[in-house]
Amino acid sequence: MRRVKRIPGLGLILVILKNLLSIIADSVVKKIENIDSVSLIFYRSLIMLIITMTWSIVKDQPPFPSGLSRKDRALQVVRCLISGVHVMAAYFALQQMPLSVQKLIISARPIFTVILARVFLKEPFGKIDVVTILLMIPGLILVIQPPFIFPEVVLSEGYKDMFLLASILLVISTIVHSNVSVIKRYLRKIPIGSMNSSREVVLVITSFLFIYIGDINVYAPSWSEKLKLVFFGCSSVIQVTLGTLALRFEKAGPVSIVDRSSAILIAIVSQIIFFEEIPNTLAIGGLTLVTLAVLVQGAKKLDLKLPKFLGKEKKANRIELSKV
């Protein structure tokens, strides 16, 4: 393990591999056109539950370990529910819009976290954060291109009938999902196997309730589609593992920047190659603005040299950290 840790940039390589695998899995799933997002998540969670429960049994890490307080158990369930709703919204959006647009909205999650931290925790909100928001908001508008703002724009075939609804649901779920990282940090003493298996248990139950209460007909996949779903479930487990390993080899700051920016770039390339969907000029402009917002926010975390008008804020942040 020590020799592996000496490999320069290993964590960043693992993050890029994770995003490559994610795009391949999403592209495969996007080819299954007739399946609804609830059935998709139900099958995915069943496959992931089989894998994660096997690991939990081997490692003696039950989904809900004994000795936890009621508060910890409640937070664990809340985290699973938020993750489940976000996953459903993400794959509903994947079916309604191009890959790059879906990845872009999800990549804006850390910026939503900054806003929520200011509103609820009264954390400092400086010039860098203002610049980030000024880049992100018009960027998202240019990418989503709502009809009431751009009535004359003809959208590509990648945008389906319910793409606007899917965009709104994905933005809301992404904002709410920003709180999951805080819950994860609070529950960091719980083993990874327990965290993963508990999430899939709750996801299976949640998706089944959606199907039962909503009177949704469960999609019956063909054999080729079954193989795609198995690949989808297995790749999801590998993605979680690669993301966890990346944070063990590299600091969180560089990993988060490479993770978000590479996800957007890989999604754009794969969208053009696999689906022959070329973003229009407005979408390219929006992608550029959001990518810049991600890089600016990442530069703040890395404490990189920023323009002079942001220098005072940088110094103030250091003083605050020293007090802590």
ROROSE-670936 format. One record per residue: residue in one letter; x, y, z of N, C-alpha, C in turn. Coordinates in steps of 0.1 Angstrom, whole numbers, plus 5000, padded with zeros to 4 digits. Layout:
REM ROROSE-670936
NODE,type,n_px,n_py,n_pz,ca_px,ca_py,ca_pz,c_px,c_py,c_pz
NODE,A,X,Y,Z,X,Y,Z,X,Y,Z
...
//
This chain:
REM ROROSE-670936
NODE,type,n_px,n_py,n_pz,ca_px,ca_py,ca_pz,c_px,c_py,c_pz
NODE,M,5008,4988,5000,5000,5000,5000,5009,5013,5000
NODE,R,5020,5012,5008,5029,5024,5008,5035,5027,4995
NODE,R,5038,5016,4987,5044,5018,4974,5034,5025,4965
NODE,V,5021,5020,4966,5010,5025,4958,5008,5040,4960
NODE,K,5009,5044,4973,5007,5058,4977,5018,5067,4971
NODE,R,5029,5062,4968,5040,5070,4963,5038,5074,4948
NODE,I,5029,5067,4941,5026,5070,4927,5020,5084,4926
NODE,P,5027,5093,4919,5022,5107,4919,5008,5108,4911
NODE,G,4999,5115,4917,4986,5118,4911,4977,5106,4910
NODE,L,4980,5095,4918,4971,5083,4917,4957,5086,4921
NODE,G,4954,5094,4931,4941,5097,4934,4933,5104,4923
NODE,L,4940,5113,4916,4934,5121,4905,4931,5111,4893
NODE,I,4940,5102,4891,4938,5092,4881,4925,5083,4884
NODE,L,4924,5079,4897,4912,5071,4901,4899,5079,4899
NODE,V,4900,5092,4902,4888,5100,4900,4884,5101,4885
NODE,I,4894,5103,4876,4891,5103,4862,4885,5090,4857
NODE,L,4891,5079,4862,4886,5065,4859,4872,5064,4864
NODE,K,4869,5069,4876,4855,5068,4881,4845,5076,4872
NODE,N,4849,5087,4867,4840,5095,4858,4839,5088,4844
NODE,L,4850,5082,4839,4849,5075,4827,4839,5063,4828
NODE,L,4840,5056,4839,4831,5045,4841,4817,5049,4843
NODE,S,4815,5061,4850,4802,5066,4852,4795,5070,4839
NODE,I,4803,5076,4830,4798,5081,4817,4794,5068,4808
NODE,I,4802,5058,4809,4800,5046,4801,4787,5039,4806
NODE,A,4785,5039,4820,4773,5033,4825,4761,5041,4822
NODE,D,4762,5054,4823,4751,5063,4820,4747,5062,4805
NODE,S,4757,5060,4796,4754,5059,4782,4747,5046,4779
NODE,V,4751,5035,4786,4744,5022,4785,4730,5023,4789
NODE,V,4728,5029,4801,4714,5031,4806,4705,5039,4797
NODE,K,4711,5050,4792,4704,5059,4783,4699,5052,4770
NODE,K,4705,5041,4767,4701,5033,4755,4688,5025,4758
NODE,I,4685,5022,4771,4673,5015,4775,4662,5026,4775
NODE,E,4655,5028,4765,4646,5039,4763,4633,5038,4770
NODE,N,4628,5026,4771,4614,5025,4776,4613,5023,4791
NODE,I,4624,5022,4798,4623,5020,4813,4621,5033,4820
NODE,D,4613,5033,4830,4611,5045,4838,4622,5046,4849
NODE,S,4624,5058,4854,4635,5060,4864,4633,5052,4877
NODE,V,4620,5051,4881,4618,5043,4894,4622,5029,4892
NODE,S,4617,5022,4881,4621,5008,4879,4636,5007,4877
NODE,L,4642,5016,4871,4656,5016,4869,4664,5016,4882
NODE,I,4660,5025,4891,4666,5026,4904,4663,5013,4913
NODE,F,4651,5008,4911,4647,4996,4918,4657,4984,4914
NODE,Y,4659,4982,4901,4668,4971,4897,4682,4974,4901
NODE,R,4686,4987,4899,4700,4990,4903,4703,4988,4918
NODE,S,4693,4992,4926,4695,4990,4941,4695,4976,4945
NODE,L,4687,4967,4938,4687,4953,4941,4700,4947,4938
NODE,I,4706,4950,4927,4719,4945,4923,4730,4950,4933
NODE,M,4730,4963,4936,4740,4969,4945,4738,4963,4959
NODE,L,4725,4960,4963,4723,4954,4976,4729,4941,4978
NODE,I,4728,4933,4967,4734,4919,4967,4749,4920,4969
NODE,I,4755,4930,4962,4770,4931,4963,4774,4937,4977
NODE,T,4767,4948,4981,4771,4954,4994,4768,4945,5006
NODE,M,4757,4938,5006,4753,4929,5017,4763,4918,5018
NODE,T,4768,4913,5007,4778,4902,5007,4791,4907,5014
NODE,W,4795,4919,5010,4806,4926,5017,4804,4928,5031
NODE,S,4792,4932,5035,4789,4935,5049,4789,4923,5057
NODE,I,4784,4911,5052,4785,4899,5059,4799,4894,5061
NODE,V,4807,4895,5051,4821,4891,5052,4829,4899,5062
NODE,K,4826,4912,5062,4833,4921,5071,4826,4923,5084
NODE,D,4815,4917,5086,4807,4918,5098,4803,4933,5101
NODE,Q,4798,4939,5090,4794,4953,5091,4779,4954,5087
NODE,P,4770,4952,5097,4756,4952,5093,4751,4966,5089
NODE,P,4740,4967,5081,4735,4980,5076,4733,4991,5087
NODE,F,4728,4986,5099,4725,4995,5110,4732,4989,5122
NODE,P,4745,4992,5125,4752,4986,5136,4746,4989,5149
NODE,S,4748,4979,5158,4743,4981,5172,4751,4992,5179
NODE,G,4745,4998,5189,4752,5008,5197,4750,5022,5192
NODE,L,4743,5024,5181,4741,5037,5177,4729,5044,5184
NODE,S,4731,5057,5186,4720,5064,5193,4708,5066,5183
NODE,R,4697,5070,5189,4685,5072,5180,4687,5083,5170
NODE,K,4695,5093,5174,4698,5104,5165,4707,5099,5153
NODE,D,4717,5091,5156,4725,5086,5146,4717,5077,5136
NODE,R,4708,5069,5141,4700,5060,5132,4691,5069,5124
NODE,A,4685,5079,5130,4676,5088,5122,4684,5095,5111
NODE,L,4696,5100,5115,4704,5107,5104,4708,5097,5093
NODE,Q,4711,5085,5097,4715,5075,5087,4703,5073,5077
NODE,V,4691,5072,5082,4679,5070,5074,4676,5082,5065
NODE,V,4678,5094,5071,4675,5106,5064,4685,5107,5053
NODE,R,4698,5104,5055,4708,5105,5045,4705,5095,5033
NODE,C,4700,5083,5037,4696,5073,5027,4684,5078,5018
NODE,L,4675,5084,5025,4663,5089,5018,4666,5101,5008
NODE,I,4675,5110,5013,4679,5121,5005,4687,5116,4992
NODE,S,4696,5107,4995,4704,5101,4984,4695,5093,4974
NODE,G,4685,5086,4979,4676,5079,4970,4668,5088,4961
NODE,V,4662,5099,4967,4654,5108,4959,4663,5115,4949
NODE,H,4676,5118,4953,4685,5125,4943,4688,5116,4932
NODE,V,4691,5103,4935,4694,5093,4924,4682,5092,4914
NODE,M,4670,5091,4920,4658,5090,4911,4657,5103,4902
NODE,A,4659,5115,4908,4659,5127,4900,4670,5127,4890
NODE,A,4682,5123,4893,4693,5123,4884,4691,5114,4872
NODE,Y,4685,5102,4874,4683,5093,4862,4670,5097,4855
NODE,F,4661,5103,4861,4649,5109,4854,4654,5120,4845
NODE,A,4663,5128,4850,4669,5139,4842,4678,5133,4830
NODE,L,4685,5122,4833,4693,5116,4823,4685,5112,4811
NODE,Q,4673,5107,4813,4664,5103,4803,4657,5115,4795
NODE,Q,4658,5127,4801,4651,5138,4795,4660,5149,4789
NODE,M,4673,5147,4791,4683,5158,4786,4696,5151,4783
NODE,P,4705,5159,4775,4718,5153,4772,4726,5151,4784
NODE,L,4736,5142,4783,4745,5138,4794,4752,5150,4800
NODE,S,4757,5159,4791,4765,5170,4796,4757,5179,4805
NODE,V,4745,5181,4802,4736,5190,4810,4734,5184,4823
NODE,Q,4731,5171,4824,4728,5165,4836,4740,5165,4845
NODE,K,4752,5162,4840,4765,5162,4848,4768,5176,4852
NODE,L,4765,5186,4844,4768,5200,4848,4760,5204,4860
NODE,I,4747,5201,4860,4738,5205,4871,4743,5198,4884
NODE,I,4746,5185,4883,4751,5178,4895,4764,5184,4900
NODE,S,4773,5188,4890,4786,5193,4894,4785,5206,4901
NODE,A,4774,5213,4901,4772,5226,4908,4768,5224,4922
NODE,R,4768,5212,4927,4764,5209,4941,4772,5216,4951
NODE,P,4786,5216,4950,4794,5223,4960,4791,5238,4961
NODE,I,4787,5244,4950,4783,5258,4950,4770,5261,4958
NODE,F,4761,5251,4956,4748,5252,4964,4751,5250,4979
NODE,T,4761,5242,4982,4765,5240,4996,4770,5253,5002
NODE,V,4778,5261,4995,4783,5274,4999,4771,5283,5003
NODE,I,4761,5283,4994,4749,5292,4997,4742,5287,5009
NODE,L,4739,5274,5010,4732,5269,5022,4740,5271,5035
NODE,A,4753,5270,5034,4761,5273,5046,4760,5287,5051
NODE,R,4759,5296,5041,4757,5310,5045,4743,5313,5051
NODE,V,4733,5306,5045,4719,5309,5049,4717,5303,5063
NODE,F,4721,5290,5065,4717,5283,5077,4728,5283,5088
NODE,L,4741,5283,5084,4752,5283,5094,4759,5296,5095
NODE,K,4754,5306,5088,4760,5320,5088,4775,5320,5086
NODE,E,4780,5311,5077,4794,5310,5074,4798,5322,5065
NODE,P,4811,5326,5065,4815,5338,5057,4812,5336,5042
NODE,F,4808,5347,5036,4804,5346,5022,4811,5358,5015
NODE,G,4823,5355,5009,4832,5365,5004,4830,5368,4989
NODE,K,4840,5375,4984,4840,5379,4970,4841,5368,4960
NODE,I,4849,5358,4964,4850,5346,4956,4837,5339,4954
NODE,D,4829,5338,4965,4816,5331,4964,4807,5339,4955
NODE,V,4807,5352,4956,4799,5361,4948,4802,5359,4933
NODE,V,4815,5358,4930,4820,5356,4916,4815,5343,4911
NODE,T,4816,5332,4920,4812,5319,4916,4797,5319,4913
NODE,I,4789,5325,4921,4774,5325,4918,4771,5333,4905
NODE,L,4778,5344,4903,4776,5352,4891,4779,5345,4879
NODE,L,4788,5335,4880,4792,5326,4868,4782,5315,4867
NODE,M,4778,5309,4878,4770,5297,4878,4756,5300,4873
NODE,I,4749,5310,4879,4735,5312,4876,4732,5314,4861
NODE,P,4739,5324,4854,4737,5325,4840,4741,5313,4832
NODE,G,4752,5306,4837,4756,5294,4831,4745,5283,4830
NODE,L,4739,5281,4842,4728,5271,4842,4716,5275,4833
NODE,I,4713,5288,4833,4702,5293,4825,4705,5290,4810
NODE,L,4718,5293,4806,4721,5291,4792,4721,5276,4788
NODE,V,4724,5268,4797,4725,5253,4795,4710,5248,4794
NODE,I,4702,5251,4804,4689,5246,4805,4680,5252,4794
NODE,Q,4682,5265,4791,4675,5272,4781,4660,5271,4782
NODE,P,4654,5276,4793,4640,5275,4795,4632,5283,4784
NODE,P,4621,5277,4779,4614,5283,4768,4608,5297,4770
NODE,F,4605,5300,4783,4600,5314,4786,4610,5324,4785
NODE,I,4623,5320,4785,4634,5330,4783,4639,5330,4769
NODE,F,4640,5317,4763,4645,5316,4749,4634,5309,4741
NODE,P,4624,5317,4737,4612,5311,4730,4616,5307,4716
NODE,E,4626,5313,4710,4629,5311,4696,4640,5300,4694
NODE,V,4646,5296,4705,4657,5286,4704,4651,5272,4701
NODE,V,4656,5265,4691,4651,5251,4688,4661,5242,4695
NODE,L,4656,5234,4704,4665,5225,4712,4668,5212,4703
NODE,S,4679,5206,4707,4683,5194,4700,4674,5182,4704
NODE,E,4676,5171,4697,4668,5159,4700,4671,5153,4714
NODE,G,4682,5157,4720,4686,5152,4733,4676,5157,4744
NODE,Y,4670,5169,4741,4660,5174,4751,4646,5168,4748
NODE,K,4641,5161,4758,4628,5155,4757,4617,5165,4762
NODE,D,4604,5160,4762,4593,5168,4765,4593,5173,4779
NODE,M,4598,5165,4788,4597,5169,4802,4611,5174,4808
NODE,F,4619,5179,4799,4633,5183,4803,4633,5194,4813
NODE,L,4623,5204,4812,4623,5215,4821,4619,5210,4835
NODE,L,4609,5202,4836,4605,5196,4849,4617,5188,4855
NODE,A,4624,5180,4846,4635,5172,4851,4646,5181,4856
NODE,S,4648,5193,4849,4659,5202,4853,4656,5208,4867
NODE,I,4643,5212,4869,4639,5218,4882,4640,5207,4893
NODE,L,4636,5195,4891,4637,5185,4901,4651,5181,4904
NODE,L,4660,5181,4894,4674,5178,4896,4681,5189,4904
NODE,V,4678,5202,4901,4684,5213,4908,4680,5213,4923
NODE,I,4667,5210,4925,4662,5210,4939,4668,5198,4947
NODE,S,4668,5186,4940,4674,5174,4947,4689,5176,4949
NODE,T,4696,5183,4940,4710,5186,4941,4713,5195,4953
NODE,I,4704,5205,4955,4705,5215,4966,4703,5207,4979
NODE,V,4693,5199,4980,4690,5191,4992,4701,5181,4995
NODE,H,4706,5175,4984,4717,5165,4985,4730,5171,4990
NODE,S,4731,5184,4989,4744,5190,4994,4745,5188,5009
NODE,N,4734,5185,5016,4735,5183,5031,4740,5169,5034
NODE,V,4741,5160,5024,4745,5146,5027,4760,5146,5032
NODE,S,4768,5154,5026,4782,5154,5029,4784,5158,5044
NODE,V,4776,5167,5049,4776,5171,5063,4772,5159,5072
NODE,I,4762,5152,5068,4757,5140,5076,4768,5129,5075
NODE,K,4774,5127,5064,4785,5117,5063,4796,5120,5072
NODE,R,4800,5133,5073,4811,5136,5082,4807,5134,5096
NODE,Y,4794,5136,5100,4790,5134,5113,4789,5119,5117
NODE,L,4786,5111,5107,4785,5096,5109,4798,5089,5104
NODE,R,4809,5096,5104,4822,5090,5099,4827,5078,5106
NODE,K,4822,5076,5119,4827,5064,5126,4820,5052,5122
NODE,I,4809,5053,5115,4802,5041,5110,4810,5035,5098
NODE,P,4812,5022,5098,4820,5016,5087,4814,5018,5073
NODE,I,4823,5019,5063,4818,5022,5049,4808,5011,5044
NODE,G,4811,4998,5048,4802,4987,5044,4788,4989,5049
NODE,S,4787,4994,5062,4774,4996,5068,4767,5008,5061
NODE,M,4774,5019,5058,4769,5030,5051,4763,5027,5037
NODE,N,4771,5019,5030,4767,5015,5016,4755,5006,5016
NODE,S,4755,4996,5025,4744,4986,5025,4731,4992,5030
NODE,S,4732,5001,5040,4720,5007,5046,4714,5016,5035
NODE,R,4722,5023,5027,4716,5031,5016,4708,5023,5006
NODE,E,4714,5012,5003,4707,5003,4993,4694,4997,4998
NODE,V,4695,4993,5011,4683,4988,5018,4671,4998,5017
NODE,V,4674,5010,5021,4664,5021,5021,4660,5024,5007
NODE,L,4669,5024,4997,4666,5027,4983,4656,5016,4977
NODE,V,4659,5004,4980,4650,4993,4976,4636,4995,4981
NODE,I,4635,4998,4994,4622,5000,5000,4615,5012,4995
NODE,T,4623,5023,4993,4617,5036,4988,4612,5034,4974
NODE,S,4620,5028,4965,4616,5026,4951,4604,5017,4950
NODE,F,4604,5006,4959,4592,4997,4959,4579,5005,4963
NODE,L,4580,5013,4973,4569,5021,4977,4564,5030,4966
NODE,F,4573,5036,4959,4570,5045,4947,4562,5037,4937
NODE,I,4567,5025,4934,4560,5016,4924,4547,5012,4929
NODE,Y,4546,5008,4942,4533,5003,4947,4522,5014,4949
NODE,I,4526,5025,4955,4517,5036,4957,4513,5043,4944
NODE,G,4523,5045,4936,4521,5052,4923,4515,5043,4912
NODE,D,4513,5030,4915,4507,5021,4906,4515,5021,4893
NODE,I,4528,5020,4894,4537,5020,4883,4539,5006,4878
NODE,N,4538,5003,4866,4541,4990,4860,4556,4988,4859
NODE,V,4560,4977,4866,4575,4975,4866,4579,4970,4853
NODE,Y,4589,4976,4847,4594,4973,4834,4601,4960,4834
NODE,A,4597,4952,4824,4603,4938,4822,4614,4939,4811
NODE,P,4626,4939,4815,4637,4941,4806,4640,4928,4798
NODE,S,4645,4929,4786,4649,4918,4778,4663,4913,4784
NODE,W,4668,4902,4778,4680,4896,4783,4692,4906,4781
NODE,S,4692,4912,4770,4703,4922,4767,4702,4934,4777
NODE,E,4690,4938,4780,4688,4949,4789,4691,4945,4804
NODE,K,4689,4932,4807,4692,4927,4820,4707,4927,4822
NODE,L,4715,4924,4812,4729,4925,4812,4734,4939,4814
NODE,K,4727,4948,4807,4730,4962,4809,4728,4967,4823
NODE,L,4717,4963,4829,4713,4966,4843,4723,4961,4853
NODE,V,4728,4948,4850,4738,4942,4859,4751,4950,4858
NODE,F,4755,4954,4846,4767,4962,4845,4765,4976,4851
NODE,F,4753,4981,4851,4750,4994,4857,4752,4993,4872
NODE,G,4746,4983,4878,4747,4981,4892,4761,4979,4897
NODE,C,4768,4970,4890,4782,4967,4894,4791,4979,4892
NODE,S,4789,4987,4882,4798,4998,4879,4795,5009,4890
NODE,S,4783,5010,4895,4779,5019,4906,4787,5016,4918
NODE,V,4788,5004,4922,4796,5000,4933,4811,5003,4931
NODE,I,4816,5001,4919,4830,5004,4916,4833,5019,4917
NODE,Q,4823,5026,4912,4825,5041,4913,4826,5046,4927
NODE,V,4817,5041,4936,4818,5045,4950,4832,5041,4956
NODE,T,4837,5029,4953,4849,5025,4958,4861,5033,4953
NODE,L,4861,5036,4940,4871,5045,4934,4871,5059,4940
NODE,G,4859,5064,4942,4859,5077,4949,4864,5077,4963
NODE,T,4861,5067,4970,4867,5065,4984,4882,5064,4984
NODE,L,4887,5056,4975,4902,5054,4974,4909,5066,4970
NODE,A,4903,5074,4961,4909,5086,4956,4912,5096,4968
NODE,L,4902,5097,4977,4904,5106,4989,4914,5101,4999
NODE,R,4918,5088,4998,4928,5083,5006,4942,5086,5001
NODE,F,4943,5088,4988,4956,5090,4982,4959,5105,4979
NODE,E,4948,5113,4978,4950,5128,4976,4941,5136,4985
NODE,K,4944,5149,4986,4936,5158,4994,4923,5160,4988
NODE,A,4913,5164,4996,4899,5166,4991,4898,5177,4980
NODE,G,4907,5188,4982,4906,5199,4973,4909,5196,4958
NODE,P,4921,5190,4956,4924,5186,4942,4914,5176,4936
NODE,V,4910,5166,4945,4901,5156,4940,4888,5162,4935
NODE,S,4883,5171,4943,4869,5177,4940,4870,5185,4927
NODE,I,4881,5192,4925,4882,5200,4912,4883,5191,4900
NODE,V,4892,5181,4901,4893,5171,4890,4881,5163,4887
NODE,D,4874,5160,4898,4861,5152,4898,4851,5160,4890
NODE,R,4848,5172,4894,4837,5180,4887,4841,5184,4873
NODE,S,4853,5189,4871,4856,5194,4858,4858,5183,4848
NODE,S,4864,5172,4852,4865,5160,4843,4852,5154,4840
NODE,A,4842,5154,4849,4829,5149,4847,4822,5156,4836
NODE,I,4823,5170,4836,4817,5178,4826,4823,5176,4812
NODE,L,4836,5176,4812,4844,5175,4799,4841,5161,4793
NODE,I,4842,5150,4801,4840,5137,4796,4826,5135,4791
NODE,A,4816,5141,4798,4802,5140,4794,4800,5147,4780
NODE,I,4806,5159,4778,4805,5166,4765,4810,5157,4754
NODE,V,4822,5152,4756,4829,5143,4745,4820,5131,4742
NODE,S,4816,5124,4753,4808,5112,4751,4794,5115,4744
NODE,Q,4789,5126,4748,4776,5130,4742,4777,5132,4727
NODE,I,4788,5138,4723,4791,5140,4708,4794,5127,4701
NODE,I,4802,5118,4708,4807,5106,4701,4796,5095,4701
NODE,F,4789,5093,4713,4779,5082,4713,4765,5085,4709
NODE,F,4762,5098,4711,4748,5102,4707,4747,5112,4696
NODE,E,4758,5117,4691,4759,5126,4680,4751,5139,4683
NODE,E,4752,5143,4696,4744,5155,4700,4755,5166,4703
NODE,I,4755,5176,4694,4765,5187,4695,4758,5199,4702
NODE,P,4763,5203,4714,4756,5215,4721,4756,5227,4712
NODE,N,4745,5235,4713,4745,5247,4705,4753,5258,4712
NODE,T,4754,5270,4706,4763,5280,4711,4760,5285,4725
NODE,L,4747,5286,4728,4743,5290,4741,4747,5279,4752
NODE,A,4745,5267,4749,4749,5256,4758,4764,5256,4760
NODE,I,4772,5258,4750,4786,5258,4751,4790,5270,4760
NODE,G,4784,5281,4758,4787,5293,4767,4783,5290,4782
NODE,G,4772,5283,4784,4768,5280,4797,4777,5269,4804
NODE,L,4781,5259,4796,4791,5250,4801,4804,5256,4805
NODE,T,4808,5266,4797,4821,5273,4800,4820,5281,4813
NODE,L,4808,5288,4815,4806,5296,4827,4806,5287,4840
NODE,V,4799,5276,4839,4798,5267,4851,4811,5260,4854
NODE,T,4818,5256,4843,4832,5251,4846,4841,5261,4852
NODE,L,4840,5273,4848,4848,5284,4854,4844,5286,4869
NODE,A,4831,5285,4872,4826,5286,4885,4832,5275,4894
NODE,V,4832,5263,4889,4837,5251,4896,4852,5254,4899
NODE,L,4860,5258,4889,4874,5260,4891,4877,5272,4901
NODE,V,4869,5282,4900,4871,5294,4910,4869,5289,4924
NODE,Q,4858,5281,4926,4855,5276,4939,4866,5267,4944
NODE,G,4871,5259,4934,4882,5249,4938,4894,5256,4941
NODE,A,4897,5268,4934,4909,5275,4937,4909,5281,4951
NODE,K,4897,5285,4956,4895,5290,4969,4899,5279,4979
NODE,K,4894,5266,4977,4897,5255,4986,4912,5252,4986
NODE,L,4918,5253,4975,4933,5250,4974,4941,5261,4978
NODE,D,4935,5273,4981,4943,5285,4985,4953,5289,4975
NODE,L,4949,5289,4962,4957,5293,4951,4958,5308,4950
NODE,K,4968,5313,4942,4969,5327,4940,4957,5332,4931
NODE,L,4950,5342,4937,4938,5347,4930,4941,5362,4926
NODE,P,4932,5368,4918,4934,5382,4915,4935,5391,4927
NODE,K,4941,5402,4925,4944,5411,4937,4932,5415,4944
NODE,F,4920,5417,4937,4908,5422,4943,4902,5412,4953
NODE,L,4907,5399,4952,4903,5389,4961,4913,5386,4972
NODE,G,4924,5393,4971,4935,5390,4981,4932,5392,4995
NODE,K,4924,5403,4998,4920,5406,5012,4912,5395,5018
NODE,E,4903,5390,5009,4894,5379,5014,4903,5367,5018
NODE,K,4913,5364,5009,4921,5352,5011,4928,5354,5025
NODE,K,4933,5366,5027,4940,5368,5040,4931,5367,5052
NODE,A,4919,5372,5050,4909,5371,5061,4905,5357,5064
NODE,N,4904,5348,5054,4901,5334,5055,4912,5328,5063
NODE,R,4925,5331,5061,4936,5325,5068,4935,5329,5083
NODE,I,4932,5342,5086,4931,5346,5100,4920,5338,5107
NODE,E,4909,5336,5100,4898,5329,5106,4902,5315,5109
NODE,L,4909,5308,5100,4913,5295,5102,4923,5294,5113
NODE,S,4932,5304,5115,4942,5304,5126,4935,5305,5139
NODE,K,4923,5312,5139,4916,5314,5152,4909,5300,5156
NODE,V,4905,5293,5146,4899,5280,5148,4909,5270,5153
//
